[in-house]
Amino acid sequence: MKKQILLTLATSIIFSSAAMAEMPAKAKTCVGCHGADGNSLVPNFPKLAGQHAAYLEKSLKDYRDGFRHDATMKSFAKGLSDAEIKDLAAYFSAQPAK
C-alpha cells in the first residue's frame, strides 16, 4: 500500500513538472489566480481548463482591446500578441477540467 501511495505521489510530481514545462511562458502569470492547470481553487477566479480555445482566445482579445473590463485582466492581456493569446488558449483548453 505504501509503495502504491509513493508511486502515485511520484507520478503526480512528474506530471506536474511536465505540465509546467509545456506551459507557454506567458501562462506562468495566470497560475496565481487560475491555477497551474487552469483549475482555479478560488471561486472568484474562473476555471480555464477545458474551456473552448475559441472562447478563451476571444476573451483575452476582448480584455486586451478594451471590450471586456477587468483591471487585472486588462493589465495582463494588454501586452499579449495574437500568437501568445492563441498559445494560451490552446494550453488551457487542453487541460482537463476538475
Backbone torsions as a table, in degrees:
resi	resn	phi	psi	omega
1	MET	NA	-43.1	179.4
2	LYS	-62.7	-38.7	179.5
3	LYS	-63.6	-39.7	-179.7
4	GLN	-65.3	-41.5	178.6
5	ILE	-64.6	-44.8	178.8
6	LEU	-63.2	-40.1	178.0
7	LEU	-63.3	-42.5	178.8
8	THR	-62.5	-45.1	178.8
9	LEU	-63.6	-43.8	179.5
10	ALA	-62.0	-42.7	178.6
11	THR	-62.6	-41.7	178.7
12	SER	-61.3	-42.7	179.7
13	ILE	-65.2	-43.1	179.8
14	ILE	-62.6	-46.8	-179.5
15	PHE	-66.7	-36.2	177.4
16	SER	-63.8	-43.5	178.5
17	SER	-65.0	-39.9	178.8
18	ALA	-65.2	-41.1	-180.0
19	ALA	-64.1	-40.8	178.7
20	MET	-66.0	-35.6	-179.8
21	ALA	-67.9	-36.1	-178.8
22	GLU	-82.4	-13.3	-176.9
23	MET	-66.0	132.6	175.0
24	PRO	-58.1	147.2	-177.3
25	ALA	-54.3	-42.4	-178.2
26	LYS	-67.5	-22.7	-178.3
27	ALA	-69.8	-21.5	-179.6
28	LYS	-63.2	-23.6	175.9
29	THR	-72.3	-27.7	-176.9
30	CYS	-76.2	-22.7	-171.5
31	VAL	-57.3	-40.1	-176.5
32	GLY	-57.3	-36.2	-178.5
33	CYS	-102.7	-42.1	-171.4
34	HIS	-100.1	-4.6	-179.7
35	GLY	85.9	155.0	-176.7
36	ALA	-60.8	-33.6	-179.0
37	ASP	-107.4	12.8	178.8
38	GLY	82.9	6.7	178.6
39	ASN	-103.0	84.0	-178.5
40	SER	-61.8	141.6	176.3
41	LEU	-96.4	-7.0	-178.0
42	VAL	-104.4	124.2	-176.6
43	PRO	-58.8	-26.4	-178.9
44	ASN	-72.2	-19.0	-178.2
45	PHE	-110.2	122.2	-176.5
46	PRO	-66.8	152.0	173.9
47	LYS	-77.9	131.1	179.2
48	LEU	-97.7	-25.6	-177.3
49	ALA	-59.8	132.8	175.9
50	GLY	80.1	-4.0	176.7
51	GLN	-70.5	156.6	176.8
52	HIS	-66.4	135.8	-178.5
53	ALA	-58.1	-39.9	-179.2
54	ALA	-63.2	-37.6	178.0
55	TYR	-65.8	-47.1	-179.7
56	LEU	-63.2	-41.4	179.8
57	GLU	-62.8	-46.5	179.7
58	LYS	-64.2	-41.6	-180.0
59	SER	-60.8	-46.7	179.7
60	LEU	-64.0	-40.4	177.8
61	LYS	-65.1	-38.9	178.8
62	ASP	-65.5	-39.3	174.3
63	TYR	-63.6	-46.3	-178.4
64	ARG	-61.0	-42.1	-173.8
65	ASP	-91.4	2.3	174.7
66	GLY	86.9	9.9	178.6
67	PHE	-83.3	-24.8	172.9
68	ARG	-114.5	144.3	-173.1
69	HIS	-119.3	115.0	171.3
70	ASP	-159.9	120.5	-173.2
71	ALA	-57.9	-43.1	-178.5
72	THR	-65.9	-48.2	-178.4
73	MET	-67.3	-37.1	179.2
74	LYS	-63.0	-44.0	-178.9
75	SER	-64.9	-33.9	177.0
76	PHE	-73.4	-47.9	-172.1
77	ALA	-73.9	-24.2	-175.0
78	LYS	-60.1	-26.3	-179.3
79	GLY	-94.5	5.0	-176.2
80	LEU	-88.1	136.7	172.9
81	SER	-84.2	167.4	176.9
82	ASP	-59.8	-38.6	-179.8
83	ALA	-66.2	-41.2	178.4
84	GLU	-65.5	-39.9	177.5
85	ILE	-62.3	-43.6	178.8
86	LYS	-61.4	-42.2	178.0
87	ASP	-62.7	-44.6	178.9
88	LEU	-62.2	-45.2	-179.9
89	ALA	-62.5	-41.9	179.4
90	ALA	-64.8	-43.5	-178.7
91	TYR	-62.3	-53.9	-175.1
92	PHE	-70.1	-32.8	178.6
93	SER	-69.6	-24.7	179.8
94	ALA	-82.6	-11.4	-179.9
95	GLN	-79.3	138.8	178.8
96	PRO	-71.6	132.5	177.6
97	ALA	-73.2	140.0	179.7
98	LYS	-119.2	NA	NA
